[in-house]
Amino acid sequence: MDNMQFAYILRELLDSRGISQKWLADEAGSTPATISRYTSGLNQPEINIVTKVARVLGVSLDYLFGLTDSPVVKETVGAELHLLMRCYERADSHDKRTVWTVLERYMTESEKERPFTSSYGREGSPRTG
């Protein structure tokens, strides 16, 4: 396994989604120091932690390890949602805020409080930060 490729992909995911290493560590049952060593490429990722990280971030293990360009496990998402997610990943921060402004109309109160913890592995409002 290429530690630097894994580190790069993990850093990109965290940065693009505005996720802190501490939050990811808490959600994945790890420590911020471990996640920091993973994002810097210093440590070989442990499969039990990487599996939890993938689940929290909503991406496949293949994506985290650089084996596919698609972060989504295709069997779990229909073609339309898969396309939307790919387009969203390419959008700039202004357009992402616009998308979330529209989607907020359809969120339940609990989804508005923590919109990313179950589906997208991100805490907080997408329009902050």
ABEGO torsion letter per residue (X at the ends): XBAAAAAAAAAAAAAAAGBBAAAAAAAAGBBAAAAAAAAAGABBBBAAAAAAAAAAAGBBAAAAAGABABABBAAABBAAAAAAAAAAAABBAAAAAAAAAAAAAABBAAAAABAAAAAAGBBEBAABX
